[in-house]
């Protein structure tokens, strides 16, 4: 196992390098740069070309794309993610300020999707072909096929403006100290919306995996021995139906990170998502590269953890 982990970590190095290279090139191909975002288009005629050239030299934008990438990689190897063009602060410090809020949102959304999706999948499998099963199937396809921002806007209108059950955004009252219950109140709506697509995925995979396991020979043997339906379902069938769920948990993280960009913006959640979208609109290359690097590392790490959990859930799996 240790050799497998080391090999996977070594393979991740060229993968990360390829991701950073593609991201840097694609970001550089966007029209305009940070200097263009500073000055509105209708006012650019009032600014002298010499001043614009000095600004680009100050931010290092006068260099070619390969030169800027080499400089960025050199600083990265020294542990420096660069400095934000807009604030002048180290990008790492800016990200660390916002990372807890994003982790709070994504972990809450994942917990909600795992618990709710698995429970609904169990119910759907037990009540196979019933009206409840058909209703849950319809809802699952509806949740998967509808973008998160549609649910977010509908939830804001319904629960924040019509019934006024939840706040419209933020992580707490502005300028006031608040406790855990208030924070959970502000977190509930964005976390639920972000986790809805995951609920559908877990529900469908739990249902199909559990139904497949229930048709196995050892389940028939367990029934013949006189074991109760509850023991057969929870102790024998559900444990062997976990493997597909572990795979989905590993694959859900990229979707949560991508969905958090939109959800954080709609609900004014002070996390990395809003920070990244603002950096993209400003052409703030150091922030774009740093966020992409951290997100890619998290995805690769989640895939590695998924493989390790696989071997724990199923002792038959061995990595040589």
DRENKEZA-98643 format. One record per residue (C-alpha): residue in three letters; z, x, y. Coordinates in steps of 0.2 Angstrom, whole numbers. Layout:
BEGIN
<mike residu="ALA" zz="Z" xx="X" yy="Y"/>
...
This chain:
BEGIN
<mike residu="UNK" zz="0" xx="0" yy="0"/>
<mike residu="UNK" zz="4" xx="14" yy="12"/>
<mike residu="UNK" zz="-12" xx="22" yy="9"/>
<mike residu="UNK" zz="-21" xx="6" yy="12"/>
<mike residu="UNK" zz="-12" xx="3" yy="29"/>
<mike residu="UNK" zz="-17" xx="21" yy="35"/>
<mike residu="UNK" zz="-35" xx="18" yy="30"/>
<mike residu="UNK" zz="-36" xx="2" yy="39"/>
<mike residu="UNK" zz="-28" xx="9" yy="54"/>
<mike residu="UNK" zz="-41" xx="24" yy="54"/>
<mike residu="UNK" zz="-55" xx="11" yy="52"/>
<mike residu="UNK" zz="-49" xx="2" yy="67"/>
<mike residu="UNK" zz="-51" xx="17" yy="79"/>
<mike residu="UNK" zz="-71" xx="16" yy="78"/>
<mike residu="UNK" zz="-70" xx="-3" yy="79"/>
<mike residu="UNK" zz="-60" xx="-2" yy="95"/>
<mike residu="UNK" zz="-71" xx="11" yy="102"/>
<mike residu="UNK" zz="-86" xx="0" yy="99"/>
<mike residu="UNK" zz="-78" xx="-15" yy="107"/>
<mike residu="UNK" zz="-73" xx="-5" yy="122"/>
<mike residu="UNK" zz="-90" xx="2" yy="124"/>
<mike residu="UNK" zz="-99" xx="-15" yy="123"/>
<mike residu="UNK" zz="-86" xx="-23" yy="135"/>
<mike residu="UNK" zz="-89" xx="-10" yy="148"/>
<mike residu="UNK" zz="-108" xx="-11" yy="147"/>
<mike residu="UNK" zz="-108" xx="-30" yy="148"/>
<mike residu="UNK" zz="-95" xx="-30" yy="162"/>
<mike residu="UNK" zz="-106" xx="-17" yy="171"/>
<mike residu="UNK" zz="-122" xx="-28" yy="169"/>
<mike residu="UNK" zz="-113" xx="-43" yy="178"/>
<mike residu="UNK" zz="-122" xx="-45" yy="195"/>
<mike residu="UNK" zz="-112" xx="-37" yy="209"/>
<mike residu="UNK" zz="-96" xx="-27" yy="209"/>
<mike residu="UNK" zz="-78" xx="-27" yy="216"/>
<mike residu="UNK" zz="-84" xx="-23" yy="233"/>
<mike residu="UNK" zz="-96" xx="-37" yy="233"/>
<mike residu="UNK" zz="-82" xx="-49" yy="228"/>
<mike residu="UNK" zz="-72" xx="-43" yy="243"/>
<mike residu="UNK" zz="-85" xx="-48" yy="256"/>
<mike residu="UNK" zz="-92" xx="-66" yy="256"/>
<mike residu="UNK" zz="-111" xx="-66" yy="255"/>
<mike residu="UNK" zz="-113" xx="-74" yy="272"/>
<mike residu="UNK" zz="-104" xx="-60" yy="281"/>
<mike residu="UNK" zz="-112" xx="-45" yy="272"/>
<mike residu="UNK" zz="-124" xx="-43" yy="286"/>
<mike residu="UNK" zz="-110" xx="-40" yy="298"/>
<mike residu="UNK" zz="-104" xx="-25" yy="288"/>
<mike residu="UNK" zz="-113" xx="-8" yy="289"/>
<mike residu="UNK" zz="-120" xx="0" yy="273"/>
<mike residu="UNK" zz="-110" xx="16" yy="277"/>
<mike residu="UNK" zz="-94" xx="6" yy="276"/>
<mike residu="UNK" zz="-99" xx="-2" yy="259"/>
<mike residu="UNK" zz="-104" xx="15" yy="252"/>
<mike residu="UNK" zz="-87" xx="22" yy="257"/>
<mike residu="UNK" zz="-78" xx="7" yy="248"/>
<mike residu="UNK" zz="-88" xx="10" yy="232"/>
<mike residu="UNK" zz="-84" xx="29" yy="233"/>
<mike residu="UNK" zz="-66" xx="24" yy="235"/>
<mike residu="UNK" zz="-66" xx="13" yy="220"/>
<mike residu="UNK" zz="-77" xx="25" yy="210"/>
<mike residu="UNK" zz="-91" xx="12" yy="209"/>
<mike residu="UNK" zz="-104" xx="25" yy="216"/>
<mike residu="UNK" zz="-104" xx="34" yy="199"/>
<mike residu="UNK" zz="-116" xx="29" yy="185"/>
<mike residu="UNK" zz="-110" xx="17" yy="171"/>
<mike residu="UNK" zz="-109" xx="32" yy="158"/>
<mike residu="UNK" zz="-99" xx="42" yy="170"/>
<mike residu="UNK" zz="-86" xx="28" yy="173"/>
<mike residu="UNK" zz="-84" xx="25" yy="155"/>
<mike residu="UNK" zz="-81" xx="43" yy="151"/>
<mike residu="UNK" zz="-68" xx="43" yy="165"/>
<mike residu="UNK" zz="-60" xx="27" yy="158"/>
<mike residu="UNK" zz="-59" xx="34" yy="140"/>
<mike residu="UNK" zz="-52" xx="51" yy="146"/>
<mike residu="UNK" zz="-38" xx="42" yy="156"/>
<mike residu="UNK" zz="-35" xx="30" yy="141"/>
<mike residu="UNK" zz="-32" xx="45" yy="129"/>
<mike residu="UNK" zz="-19" xx="50" yy="141"/>
<mike residu="UNK" zz="-10" xx="34" yy="140"/>
<mike residu="UNK" zz="-17" xx="27" yy="157"/>
<mike residu="UNK" zz="-25" xx="10" yy="157"/>
<mike residu="UNK" zz="-30" xx="13" yy="175"/>
<mike residu="UNK" zz="-26" xx="4" yy="192"/>
<mike residu="UNK" zz="-30" xx="-13" yy="197"/>
<mike residu="UNK" zz="-43" xx="-13" yy="211"/>
<mike residu="UNK" zz="-35" xx="-28" yy="220"/>
<mike residu="UNK" zz="-16" xx="-23" yy="219"/>
<mike residu="UNK" zz="-17" xx="-5" yy="217"/>
<mike residu="UNK" zz="-3" xx="-6" yy="204"/>
<mike residu="UNK" zz="-5" xx="1" yy="186"/>
<mike residu="UNK" zz="-14" xx="-11" yy="175"/>
<mike residu="UNK" zz="-1" xx="-9" yy="161"/>
<mike residu="UNK" zz="13" xx="-14" yy="173"/>
<mike residu="UNK" zz="3" xx="-29" yy="179"/>
<mike residu="UNK" zz="0" xx="-34" yy="160"/>
<mike residu="UNK" zz="18" xx="-32" yy="155"/>
<mike residu="UNK" zz="24" xx="-44" yy="169"/>
<mike residu="UNK" zz="12" xx="-57" yy="162"/>
<mike residu="UNK" zz="13" xx="-53" yy="143"/>
<mike residu="UNK" zz="29" xx="-63" yy="139"/>
<mike residu="UNK" zz="22" xx="-79" yy="146"/>
<mike residu="UNK" zz="6" xx="-77" yy="136"/>
<mike residu="UNK" zz="16" xx="-73" yy="120"/>
<mike residu="UNK" zz="28" xx="-88" yy="123"/>
<mike residu="UNK" zz="13" xx="-100" yy="125"/>
<mike residu="UNK" zz="3" xx="-93" yy="110"/>
<mike residu="UNK" zz="17" xx="-91" yy="98"/>
<mike residu="UNK" zz="23" xx="-109" yy="102"/>
<mike residu="UNK" zz="6" xx="-116" yy="100"/>
<mike residu="UNK" zz="4" xx="-107" yy="83"/>
<mike residu="UNK" zz="21" xx="-113" yy="77"/>
<mike residu="UNK" zz="16" xx="-131" yy="82"/>
<mike residu="UNK" zz="0" xx="-130" yy="73"/>
<mike residu="UNK" zz="7" xx="-122" yy="57"/>
<mike residu="UNK" zz="21" xx="-134" yy="55"/>
<mike residu="UNK" zz="12" xx="-150" yy="61"/>
<mike residu="UNK" zz="-5" xx="-145" yy="52"/>
<mike residu="UNK" zz="4" xx="-141" yy="35"/>
<mike residu="UNK" zz="15" xx="-157" yy="36"/>
<mike residu="UNK" zz="0" xx="-168" yy="39"/>
<mike residu="UNK" zz="-10" xx="-159" yy="26"/>
<mike residu="UNK" zz="3" xx="-162" yy="13"/>
<mike residu="UNK" zz="4" xx="-180" yy="18"/>
<mike residu="UNK" zz="-15" xx="-181" yy="17"/>
<mike residu="UNK" zz="-16" xx="-173" yy="0"/>
<mike residu="UNK" zz="-2" xx="-184" yy="-7"/>
<mike residu="UNK" zz="-10" xx="-200" yy="0"/>
<mike residu="UNK" zz="-28" xx="-195" yy="-5"/>
<mike residu="UNK" zz="-42" xx="-208" yy="-1"/>
<mike residu="UNK" zz="-29" xx="-219" yy="7"/>
<mike residu="UNK" zz="-31" xx="-227" yy="24"/>
<mike residu="UNK" zz="-19" xx="-214" yy="31"/>
<mike residu="UNK" zz="-29" xx="-200" yy="23"/>
<mike residu="UNK" zz="-45" xx="-206" yy="31"/>
<mike residu="UNK" zz="-37" xx="-208" yy="48"/>
<mike residu="UNK" zz="-30" xx="-190" yy="47"/>
<mike residu="UNK" zz="-47" xx="-184" yy="42"/>
<mike residu="UNK" zz="-55" xx="-193" yy="57"/>
<mike residu="UNK" zz="-42" xx="-186" yy="69"/>
<mike residu="UNK" zz="-45" xx="-168" yy="62"/>
<mike residu="UNK" zz="-63" xx="-168" yy="65"/>
<mike residu="UNK" zz="-60" xx="-175" yy="82"/>
<mike residu="UNK" zz="-48" xx="-162" yy="87"/>
<mike residu="UNK" zz="-59" xx="-148" yy="80"/>
<mike residu="UNK" zz="-75" xx="-154" yy="89"/>
<mike residu="UNK" zz="-67" xx="-158" yy="106"/>
<mike residu="UNK" zz="-65" xx="-143" yy="117"/>
<mike residu="UNK" zz="-47" xx="-139" yy="122"/>
<mike residu="UNK" zz="-50" xx="-141" yy="141"/>
<mike residu="UNK" zz="-55" xx="-159" yy="138"/>
<mike residu="UNK" zz="-38" xx="-163" yy="130"/>
<mike residu="UNK" zz="-30" xx="-153" yy="144"/>
<mike residu="UNK" zz="-37" xx="-163" yy="158"/>
<mike residu="UNK" zz="-35" xx="-179" yy="149"/>
<mike residu="UNK" zz="-16" xx="-175" yy="145"/>
<mike residu="UNK" zz="-13" xx="-170" yy="163"/>
<mike residu="UNK" zz="-20" xx="-186" yy="169"/>
<mike residu="UNK" zz="-11" xx="-197" yy="157"/>
<mike residu="UNK" zz="6" xx="-188" yy="155"/>
<mike residu="UNK" zz="7" xx="-180" yy="172"/>
<mike residu="UNK" zz="-1" xx="-193" yy="184"/>
<mike residu="UNK" zz="0" xx="-209" yy="175"/>
<mike residu="UNK" zz="16" xx="-209" yy="166"/>
<mike residu="UNK" zz="24" xx="-193" yy="175"/>
<mike residu="UNK" zz="32" xx="-187" yy="159"/>
<mike residu="UNK" zz="28" xx="-169" yy="161"/>
<mike residu="UNK" zz="25" xx="-157" yy="176"/>
<mike residu="UNK" zz="7" xx="-153" yy="181"/>
<mike residu="UNK" zz="9" xx="-134" yy="178"/>
<mike residu="UNK" zz="19" xx="-118" yy="180"/>
<mike residu="UNK" zz="33" xx="-112" yy="169"/>
<mike residu="UNK" zz="47" xx="-120" yy="179"/>
<mike residu="UNK" zz="51" xx="-127" yy="197"/>
<mike residu="UNK" zz="45" xx="-115" yy="210"/>
<mike residu="UNK" zz="59" xx="-106" yy="219"/>
<mike residu="UNK" zz="73" xx="-113" yy="208"/>
<mike residu="UNK" zz="83" xx="-106" yy="194"/>
<mike residu="UNK" zz="80" xx="-116" yy="178"/>
<mike residu="UNK" zz="87" xx="-116" yy="160"/>
<mike residu="UNK" zz="80" xx="-117" yy="143"/>
<mike residu="UNK" zz="77" xx="-136" yy="142"/>
<mike residu="UNK" zz="67" xx="-135" yy="158"/>
<mike residu="UNK" zz="57" xx="-121" yy="152"/>
<mike residu="UNK" zz="53" xx="-130" yy="136"/>
<mike residu="UNK" zz="48" xx="-146" yy="146"/>
<mike residu="UNK" zz="35" xx="-136" yy="156"/>
<mike residu="UNK" zz="29" xx="-127" yy="140"/>
<mike residu="UNK" zz="27" xx="-142" yy="129"/>
<mike residu="UNK" zz="11" xx="-149" yy="135"/>
<mike residu="UNK" zz="1" xx="-133" yy="136"/>
<mike residu="UNK" zz="7" xx="-127" yy="120"/>
<mike residu="UNK" zz="3" xx="-143" yy="111"/>
<mike residu="UNK" zz="-14" xx="-144" yy="118"/>
<mike residu="UNK" zz="-18" xx="-126" yy="114"/>
<mike residu="UNK" zz="-12" xx="-129" yy="96"/>
<mike residu="UNK" zz="-22" xx="-145" yy="93"/>
<mike residu="UNK" zz="-37" xx="-136" yy="85"/>
<mike residu="UNK" zz="-26" xx="-126" yy="74"/>
<mike residu="UNK" zz="-17" xx="-142" yy="68"/>
<mike residu="UNK" zz="-34" xx="-149" yy="62"/>
<mike residu="UNK" zz="-38" xx="-132" yy="53"/>
<mike residu="UNK" zz="-21" xx="-131" yy="44"/>
<mike residu="UNK" zz="-22" xx="-149" yy="39"/>
<mike residu="UNK" zz="-39" xx="-148" yy="31"/>
<mike residu="UNK" zz="-36" xx="-132" yy="22"/>
<mike residu="UNK" zz="-19" xx="-138" yy="16"/>
<mike residu="UNK" zz="-26" xx="-154" yy="9"/>
<mike residu="UNK" zz="-41" xx="-145" yy="0"/>
<mike residu="UNK" zz="-30" xx="-131" yy="-6"/>
<mike residu="UNK" zz="-16" xx="-142" yy="-12"/>
<mike residu="UNK" zz="-28" xx="-154" yy="-21"/>
<mike residu="UNK" zz="-37" xx="-140" yy="-30"/>
<mike residu="UNK" zz="-20" xx="-133" yy="-36"/>
<mike residu="UNK" zz="-14" xx="-150" yy="-42"/>
<mike residu="UNK" zz="-29" xx="-151" yy="-54"/>
<mike residu="UNK" zz="-24" xx="-134" yy="-62"/>
<mike residu="UNK" zz="-18" xx="-133" yy="-80"/>
<mike residu="UNK" zz="-1" xx="-126" yy="-76"/>
<mike residu="UNK" zz="3" xx="-142" yy="-65"/>
<mike residu="UNK" zz="-2" xx="-153" yy="-80"/>
<mike residu="UNK" zz="10" xx="-143" yy="-91"/>
<mike residu="UNK" zz="24" xx="-145" yy="-78"/>
<mike residu="UNK" zz="21" xx="-164" yy="-78"/>
<mike residu="UNK" zz="21" xx="-164" yy="-97"/>
<mike residu="UNK" zz="38" xx="-155" yy="-96"/>
<mike residu="UNK" zz="45" xx="-169" yy="-86"/>
<mike residu="UNK" zz="47" xx="-161" yy="-69"/>
<mike residu="UNK" zz="49" xx="-172" yy="-55"/>
<mike residu="UNK" zz="34" xx="-175" yy="-43"/>
<mike residu="UNK" zz="44" xx="-167" yy="-29"/>
<mike residu="UNK" zz="48" xx="-151" yy="-39"/>
<mike residu="UNK" zz="30" xx="-149" yy="-44"/>
<mike residu="UNK" zz="23" xx="-152" yy="-27"/>
<mike residu="UNK" zz="35" xx="-140" yy="-17"/>
<mike residu="UNK" zz="40" xx="-127" yy="-30"/>
<mike residu="UNK" zz="24" xx="-125" yy="-40"/>
<mike residu="UNK" zz="9" xx="-132" yy="-31"/>
<mike residu="UNK" zz="13" xx="-128" yy="-12"/>
<mike residu="UNK" zz="17" xx="-110" yy="-15"/>
<mike residu="UNK" zz="0" xx="-106" yy="-23"/>
<mike residu="UNK" zz="-9" xx="-116" yy="-10"/>
<mike residu="UNK" zz="-2" xx="-104" yy="4"/>
<mike residu="UNK" zz="-15" xx="-91" yy="2"/>
<mike residu="UNK" zz="-29" xx="-100" yy="12"/>
<mike residu="UNK" zz="-16" xx="-104" yy="25"/>
<mike residu="UNK" zz="-11" xx="-86" yy="27"/>
<mike residu="UNK" zz="-30" xx="-82" yy="30"/>
<mike residu="UNK" zz="-31" xx="-96" yy="44"/>
<mike residu="UNK" zz="-15" xx="-89" yy="52"/>
<mike residu="UNK" zz="-24" xx="-72" yy="54"/>
<mike residu="UNK" zz="-40" xx="-79" yy="60"/>
<mike residu="UNK" zz="-31" xx="-91" yy="72"/>
<mike residu="UNK" zz="-25" xx="-78" yy="84"/>
<mike residu="UNK" zz="-42" xx="-74" yy="92"/>
<mike residu="UNK" zz="-45" xx="-92" yy="95"/>
<mike residu="UNK" zz="-27" xx="-94" yy="103"/>
<mike residu="UNK" zz="-30" xx="-79" yy="114"/>
<mike residu="UNK" zz="-47" xx="-86" yy="120"/>
<mike residu="UNK" zz="-41" xx="-104" yy="122"/>
<mike residu="UNK" zz="-26" xx="-97" yy="132"/>
<mike residu="UNK" zz="-38" xx="-91" yy="145"/>
<mike residu="UNK" zz="-43" xx="-109" yy="149"/>
<mike residu="UNK" zz="-26" xx="-118" yy="146"/>
<mike residu="UNK" zz="-17" xx="-105" yy="157"/>
<mike residu="UNK" zz="-29" xx="-109" yy="171"/>
<mike residu="UNK" zz="-28" xx="-127" yy="170"/>
<mike residu="UNK" zz="-9" xx="-128" yy="168"/>
<mike residu="UNK" zz="-6" xx="-114" yy="181"/>
<mike residu="UNK" zz="3" xx="-104" yy="167"/>
<mike residu="UNK" zz="7" xx="-86" yy="173"/>
<mike residu="UNK" zz="0" xx="-76" yy="159"/>
<mike residu="UNK" zz="-14" xx="-64" yy="154"/>
<mike residu="UNK" zz="-27" xx="-78" yy="153"/>
<mike residu="UNK" zz="-26" xx="-82" yy="172"/>
<mike residu="UNK" zz="-24" xx="-64" yy="176"/>
<mike residu="UNK" zz="-40" xx="-60" yy="166"/>
<mike residu="UNK" zz="-51" xx="-74" yy="173"/>
<mike residu="UNK" zz="-46" xx="-68" yy="191"/>
<mike residu="UNK" zz="-51" xx="-50" yy="186"/>
<mike residu="UNK" zz="-68" xx="-56" yy="179"/>
<mike residu="UNK" zz="-72" xx="-66" yy="195"/>
<mike residu="UNK" zz="-67" xx="-51" yy="206"/>
<mike residu="UNK" zz="-76" xx="-38" yy="194"/>
<mike residu="UNK" zz="-60" xx="-29" yy="193"/>
<mike residu="UNK" zz="-66" xx="-17" yy="179"/>
<mike residu="UNK" zz="-49" xx="-8" yy="175"/>
<mike residu="UNK" zz="-41" xx="-25" yy="171"/>
<mike residu="UNK" zz="-55" xx="-32" yy="161"/>
<mike residu="UNK" zz="-56" xx="-17" yy="150"/>
<mike residu="UNK" zz="-37" xx="-16" yy="148"/>
<mike residu="UNK" zz="-35" xx="-34" yy="143"/>
<mike residu="UNK" zz="-50" xx="-33" yy="131"/>
<mike residu="UNK" zz="-42" xx="-18" yy="123"/>
<mike residu="UNK" zz="-25" xx="-26" yy="120"/>
<mike residu="UNK" zz="-33" xx="-42" yy="114"/>
<mike residu="UNK" zz="-44" xx="-33" yy="102"/>
<mike residu="UNK" zz="-29" xx="-22" yy="96"/>
<mike residu="UNK" zz="-19" xx="-38" yy="93"/>
<mike residu="UNK" zz="-33" xx="-46" yy="83"/>
<mike residu="UNK" zz="-36" xx="-31" yy="72"/>
<mike residu="UNK" zz="-17" xx="-29" yy="69"/>
<mike residu="UNK" zz="-16" xx="-48" yy="64"/>
<mike residu="UNK" zz="-29" xx="-45" yy="51"/>
<mike residu="UNK" zz="-19" xx="-31" yy="44"/>
<mike residu="UNK" zz="-3" xx="-41" yy="44"/>
<mike residu="UNK" zz="-13" xx="-55" yy="35"/>
<mike residu="UNK" zz="-18" xx="-43" yy="21"/>
<mike residu="UNK" zz="-1" xx="-37" yy="19"/>
<mike residu="UNK" zz="7" xx="-55" yy="18"/>
<mike residu="UNK" zz="-7" xx="-59" yy="5"/>
<mike residu="UNK" zz="1" xx="-46" yy="-7"/>
<mike residu="UNK" zz="18" xx="-53" yy="-4"/>
<mike residu="UNK" zz="13" xx="-71" yy="-7"/>
<mike residu="UNK" zz="3" xx="-67" yy="-22"/>
<mike residu="UNK" zz="10" xx="-52" yy="-33"/>
<mike residu="UNK" zz="-7" xx="-51" yy="-42"/>
<mike residu="UNK" zz="-15" xx="-44" yy="-26"/>
<mike residu="UNK" zz="-14" xx="-25" yy="-25"/>
<mike residu="UNK" zz="-22" xx="-13" yy="-13"/>
<mike residu="UNK" zz="-27" xx="3" yy="-20"/>
